[in-house]
Amino acid sequence: MYKFDLRVLGGNKMRHRSLAILLSILCVALATKTCIAATQHPETAAALQLLRNDEIRAARMYRAYARQAHTEKHLNIESFFAALGWSAMIRAEATAAVLNQMNATVVSSGEPDVRVSNTKFNLRLMTNVEGPKMDRRYPLLIEQIKGEGHAVAIKTVTHAWKVDQGHRRLAESILSSMESFFGIAARIPNEFHVCRSCGAVQAGVPELTCPICAGPFSDYGLAHAKWRFYRAINENSRLNAEEKAFAKRVYDHIHATSDPSENVTLARDAVYGEVYEKWGLGAPWDFCLEEKLYIAQLADMAHVWDTYKSINTHALDDADKAYLQEMRDKYGVRPINLRRERARERGKVAPEVQKVLEMVEIVSGRTEFQDEELILLRSLIAPVGFAG
């Protein structure tokens, strides 16, 4: 297995360790100044603030790694990094909750510069650089806070250390599989589950109780690259179940078809207004590419949905009735798979026609069109010259 020589990262191991300790002390001192002085546990608050910022940085880094793995078609490794990103956010939120209980200010960190290489190198960086760095950082944090005796904070930091150690073991196993002669297909798990209580990640079917926090099996969630969007939609109280399913179908399509090299800049008002309040993702965060693409098309998406839900097949005008009769005469009264029928007639489906059909399928959640879907289709076909 390839191993980094830490000396190339700046001096010998002793110098590297001394530098890491010095930087940790300086960071803790800086964080102390930013926490509310009223807290009775200032050293603990400073350490937790540092840990929270580390977790937020890690979440961003793992999301970037997941996108790179997706680009390289390592879909199981994409799920692994997505699980790590979810885990980091769980721990960041847990740390913020402890800070709030201590009446300490939760200070938002600046957006870090995340550097991404190929997937194999990203795993090497995680196992050979980030992992050892955390093994030095956590003992310093625990030493910093144990004197103030805040039991919940000590438990939070201890759990975070154990979770990170588990992540590194998984990463080492995946990296070993990638570097093996026989490849990775049969050796890297396809599923990774995350404990919603502590962030522990388990490959395959999780144990009945979490090995870190002893949480029940029901606390585990299946990780995938879209977990953050799904959580935001699931927590959106303004959407009903049908609307949430539609939003997820839109995002699934975006995630499957987006170009990773695309650069999207949202307008300043994109996350404000009635449409975003209903269909959006809550308070703005560092949106990823696919989330930006979703937000950028919210107005059109909401309009098409409203059009679809307003269709009343018992109160159609003459033109709509004539269109339905034409489609029945041509394809029969059964639900119609127009994508299949068009392919049979013409050998293929033209790209502009396929785009409209995909839109109707995403809105309705069906590939077999009934009257409501056909009427929606009619409202969309004029611009592309879709002839029945």
N, C-alpha and C positions, 0 to 999 in steps of 0.2 A: 504494500500500500504506500502511496506517495505520502511523504511527511514533510511539513515545512521545517526549515531550519530557522528558528527564531532569531538567530544572530543576524540574518539578513534584514530583519525588521528593526534593527537599531541596537548594536552592541551585543555583549554576551548576556547570558541568562540572568546573571545577578544585576547587571545594569537595567535590563528590561523589567525585572521584578521591582527594583527600587523606583524606577520611573512610574510604574503602574501604581505603586503605593502612594507616591507623592501626588500623582494626578487625582487619585481617589480622595485623598485628604483635602486637596484644594477644592474639588467638586463639592464635597460634603460641606466645607466651610462656606462656599458660595451659596449652596442651597439653604443653609441655615439662615442667612441674611434675608432670604426671600419668604420665609415662613412667618406667620403671625407670632409676634413675641408673646402673646397671651397664652400660648400653649404651655402646659406644665411639663412637656416632654420635648424640648427643643432639639436635642440631638437625635431623638427618634424621628421627629418630623423631618429633619434635614435628610436623614438616611432614606426615609420612605419617599421623599420627593425625588431623590436621585434614582431610586429604584423605579418609580413610576415613569420618569423620563426615559430610562433605559428600556422599559417595556414598550413604550410608544415608539421609540426608535426601532426596536426589534420587530414590532408589528408591521411597520412600513417596509422594513428590509425584507421580511418574509413574504409580504404581498408581491414585492418586486421579483423575488426569487420564484414565486409560484407562476407569475406571468412568463418568466424566462423558460421555466420548465414546460409550460403550455406551448410556447413557441417551438420548443425542441421536440414536441410530441411525447414528452415524459409525463403522461397524464397521472400516473400513480404518484410520482414525485411532486407533481403540482398539488395533489391532494395532501401530501405530507406537509409541504410548506404552507398551504392554506390552514392546516390544523395548527401549525406553530404560530401563524399570525393570529388566529382566533384565541389561542392560549395566551399570547402576549396581551391581547386586549382584555381578557378576563382578569388577568393579574394586575393590569394597569387600573382597571375599574375597582378591583378589590383594595388596592393600595390607596386610591383616592378616597374610598369609603372610610378607611381607617383614619386618614388625614382629616376628613370632615368630622369624624367623631372626636378628634383631638382639638377641634377648633383651629386647625392650622390651614393656612392658605394653600390651595392646590394651584401651583404655578404651571401654566402651559409652557412647554418647551418649544423652541423654534423647530421648523421642519428641517431635519438633517439631510445631508447629501448622501443618498443611497447609491452605492456603486454596485453594478451587477455585471457579472461575467457569465460564462457558460455554466450550466447546472453542476457539472462535476467540480469545477473550481469553487462554486458557491458552497457546495458541501464540504470541500476541503477547508475553506475559510471558517466555516462554522465549527468543524471538529478540531482543527489544529490551532486556531487563533481565538475565535470568540469563546469557545468552551473553556480553555485554560484561563482566559481573562476573567471569566465569571467565577472560576474556582478560586481566584485571588480576591475578587471583589466581594463575594458573599461573606467570607469570614470577617472582612473588615467592617461590613455593615452590621453584622451580628455583634461584633465587639463594640461597635459604636453605640448600639441601642440597649444592650443587656443591662447596663448600669442603671438605666431609668426604669427598668422592670415593667415595661408595657407588654403584657403577655400576648395580646392579640397581634401587636406589631411584630414581636419575635416569631410568632407562629406564621405570620404572613411571609416574612423573609425566609424562614426555614423551608416552608412549602415551596416557595419560588425557586430556591436553590435545588431542591430535590426534583422539581419539575424540569428544570434546565438540564440536570444530569441525565434524566430520562430521554430528553430530546436529543442530547448528544449521542447516547447509545444507539438510538434509532438512526440518526444520521450516519454514524460509523458503519452500521449494518448495511444501509442503503449504498453508501460509497463503496464498501467492499464488494457488493453485488455488481455495481456499475463497472468496477475494475477487474471483475473476474473474467476468465476466458469465455465462459458460457453465456455471458450477457446477463440481462436483468429481468427479462419478462416473467420468469417463473419464481423469482426470489424476492421481489419487492411487493409487499402487500398492496392490495388495491384500495383498501379502506383504512381510514384512521378516525378514531373517535376521541372527542375532547370532553373532559370532565368540566361541566359548567361551573363547578364550585371552586376548583383550584387551578384548572388549566392543564392538568395532566393529560398526556396524549398516549393512547394505546393503539397498536396496530391490530387490525382484524377485530374480532368480537371482543369487547372489553370484559374485564373480570366483573364479578357480581358486586364487588365494592371497590372503590378507588384505592389503589395502594398508597396514595399520598395523604388524602384527607378523609378516607373511609366513607366517602359519599356513596349513595346507592347507585345501582345500575341505571336507574331512570335519569340520573343527572348527566349521563353521557349524550352527546350529540354527534351525528356523523358529519365530518368536516368535508367541505368541498370549496372550490375557488369562489363560489358565490355566496358564502355564508353571511358575509357582512350585509350585502344587499337584502338577502332573505330575512335577516333579523330585523332590519329597519322596516321592511314592508310588514312583517308579522306584528310589529309593535305599533303600526300606524292605525290608530283607533278610528280614523275617518273612513277607512276602506272596509267594505264588507268582504266576506270570504270570496265571492265571485270576482270582485275587483282586485283583490290580492293575487288571485290565481292568474288573472290577466296581466298584471304588472310583472309577475315572475316569468310568464311566457315571453313578454317583450324583452326582458333582460336576458333570458336564456338565448334568445335569437341574437341579441347584440353580442353576447359573450362568445357565441359560436362563429360569428361572421366578422368581428372587428379586426382591423389591421393594427398590430401592436406598435407600428411606426407612426401611426396617426397622432397628430397633435391637436387637441381640442381645448379651446379657451372659452369658458362660460362667460356670458354677459353678466354684468354686476347684479342685475335684477333677476337672474335665472333662479335663484333660491328664495324668491319672495313672491307674494301674490297668491291668489286663490287657488290656481292650478297646482303650484308647488305645495301649498299647505295641505291639499288633499292627496296628491299623488307622489309627493316628494319623499325624501329620506331623512327628514327631521333636521336638527341643527346642522349647519354646514361643517364638514370635516375635510380632510385631505382626500378628495374624491379621486378614485382611480379612473383610468381611461373609459372603461365600460360604464361606470356610474355617471361620468360626464356626458357620454353619448345618450344615456337614458334621460338625463335631466334636460339636455338640449332639445329633445323631441317630445317633451311632456305635453305641450300645447296641442300638437297634432294628434298625439296618442289619446288625449282626453276627448278631443273632438270626435275621433273615429268611434271611441267607446260610447259616447253619448248618442251618436247617430245610430249605432247598432241597438242600443237599449231602447231607443225611441220607436223602433219599428213595430208596428201593429199590423199583423197580417190579416186582421179582420177589418181593417179600415184603409185598404190600399187604393190608390188612384188607378185610373184606367191604364196608364202606361205601365205601372208596376204589375198589374194583373196580366196585361198582354205579354210582358217579359216572362213571368212565371209560366204562362201557358206555352210560350215558345220553348222554354227549357224542358218542360214536361213532354212536349211533343217530340223533342229531339232525343232526350235521355231517359224518359219514363218518369213515373211518379215517385220512385224510390229516392232516398237521399243520394246525391250525386257527388262522386269524386271527380271534380272537374280537372284536376291535375292529370289524373289517369286518362280521362276521356280525351283531353286535348292531345296528350302524347300519342294515343291510338290514332287519332285523326290525322295528325300532321307529323308524326315521327318524333317530335320533340316539343317542348314548351319554350316559347320565346322568352328571353330574360325579362322583358318588361311585363309580360303576362304572368310569369312566375312570381314576380315581386308583388303583384296585386293579389294573387292567390295566397301567397304567404301571409299577407296582411290580414286577409279574411280568416285564415286558419289560426293566426295568433289571437285575433280578437275573439273568435268563437271558441277556440280550443278544439275545433273539429276539422277533420279532413273530408268528411262526408257532409255536403252542404244540404240543409233543409231550406224552407222558404225564407227564413230570416237572413240566413247567410247569402242567399241568392239576391235578395233585395239590397243588402249591404254591398255586395259585389257590383250590382248595377250602379250604385252611387259612386263607385270608384273607377269604373271601366272607361268612361269617356276620355280621360286624358291619354290613355294608352291604346285606344282603338281596339278594345277587346270585343270581338264579334262573337255572338253566341254560336 
